[in-house]
Amino acid sequence: MVDVILETDGIGFSVQAVADRAGVTHRTIYNHFPTREALCDAFSDYVDELLMAGSGASSEPAWSLASLPQLTEELYRTLALRDRHARAYVMLMIGNRRPMSGWRKRSLMAEKLIAREQSGGTPLTPRQVTAVIRMFVSTMGWHLLTEQCGLSTDEAAAASAWATRTLLEAAI
């Protein structure tokens, strides 16, 4: 699936193309994944598992807002190790024009933390603060900073950690 997504930039890839690449019939794919969306969600979950295994994180992340800058740096290094999977994940999100289930889950978790700790010193809602921070603490942020802006993984990690720390100090 990684190859098919990368070849199509995540836009309009077909289940048949995935089946062909895997050497099975499209019926075999549909026996395991009843819809294209289910296949995409399963791929998203698989990439999440790969990234967690690479970073040594648990399936239920236990983090605090104060730890986000450091977690961002660790995430970026892990993404660089799983470059093809991470870029396919980003392309799939863009191609599907919706966040994957893991992204939504982590965003809701961050929004709850921010809502609990936000002091009211900012005109932004917890949802707005979360959205901005998620631009940095994510595969999407890593992709934009490394692929589109040309930063190395270390440069992107440092810049993202700084931005996250700065945003949190202003918002909390």
N, C-alpha and C positions, 0 to 999 in steps of 0.2 A: 504494500500500500504506500510505503514511503516513496518508492520510485515513481509510482503513478501520480501521486500528488505533486512531487517535485517536477515531473515532466509537464503537468498541466497547470502548474502554479495554483493548484487547489481549486481551479475553476472548472466546473463541469466534467470532472472525471466520472467515468462510468463504473458501475459494479462489474460490468463485463470486462473492462480493462484490468481491474484488480484480479478477477478470476483468471483471465488469460495469463497475467504475470505470475500468479500462484500455480498455474498449471491445473486448474480445476474448472468445472463448469460454473456458470453464474448461479445455477440452481443450488450448488453446494454452498456458495456464499449465502444465499437467501435461506438455506436451512439453518444456518447459524445466526444470521442477522436478518430479521424480517423486513427491514427497510434500509435504504441508503443512510438515513439519519442514525439508525442503530449501529450500522457499520462505522460511521464517523465517530459516534460516541464511544464505541469500543476502542477505536484507534486512540482517541483522546485519553481514555483511561489507561491504555497500554503505555503511552508516552509518559503520563503522570507517574506510573509505576517505575518505568525506566529511570526517570529523573530522581525520584525518591530513593531508589536503590543506589544510584550514583552519588547522591549527596549524603547518604546514611540517615536520611530523615525517616520518620515513621509515617504510616498511612494517614494518621490523624495529627497534623502538625500542631505542636504546642508552642506558640510563639507569642511574643508581646510586641507592642508597638516599638518599644525601645530596642528590640532585637532586629527590627526590619532592615536597617542599613547593613548590618553584618550578614543577615540572611540573603540580602540582595547580592552581595559579593559572592557568597557561596553558590547561589542559584546560577549566576552568570558563568562561573567556572564549570559547573555541572552541565549547563547548556552547551558550552563549547565542546565538551567531551561527547555529547550526543547531538552534534551539530545538525546532521541530516534529519533526525527525528524531530528536533526542535523546530527547524525551519519548515518541515512538512506540517507540523502542528499549527504554526502561525499561518501558513498558506491556506490550510483547511479552514481556519477561523475566518480569514478574509474571504475565501471563496464561498463559504456557506453564509456569510454575512450575519453570523451570530456567534456569540461566545460558546465555547464547549462547556460541558457540564462541570468539569473541574475548575475552570475559570470562574464560573458563576458561584460555585460553592466557596471558593477562597475569597472572592469579592464580598460575599455576604458576611463571612466570618470577619473580614477586616472592617467592614462597615459597622458591625456590632461593637468591635473593640474601640473604634474611633468614637462612636456615639457615647460609649461609656466613659471615655477619658477626655472628650472634648470639653474645653472650659468655656466656650462661648466667645473667645477672643477673636474669632474670625467670622466674617459674614457668610461663610460657606457652610452648607449642610454636611453632615457626615457622609452622605452619598457622594457629594461633590469632592470632598477631600479624598475619599476612597478611590474615586475614579482617577484622580490625578496621580495618586501614589501607585495605583495599579498599572499606570502607564510605565512606571519604572521597575516595579517589582513584578516582572512578568516575562514570559517568552516574547511577547510583543515588544516590550521595551528593549530587551536584549537584541532582538532582530533589527529594530529601527536604528539603534545606536551602532551596531556592528556592521550591518549590511548596508543601510542607507546613509549613515553618517561616516562610515569608514573607521570607526574607533576599534582598537584591539579589544579583546575581551577584558583585559585588565583595566584599560582606560575607560571602557563602558561601565565596568563594575564600580570603579572609583567615582565616576560622575553620577551614576545612579544612586550609590550609597549617599553621596553628598546631597543630592537633590531630595532624596527621601528624608534624610536627617533634617534638612532645612525646612521642608514642608511640614514635618511633624512638629518641629519647634514652633512654627508659626500657627499651627492649628490646635495644638494641645496646650 
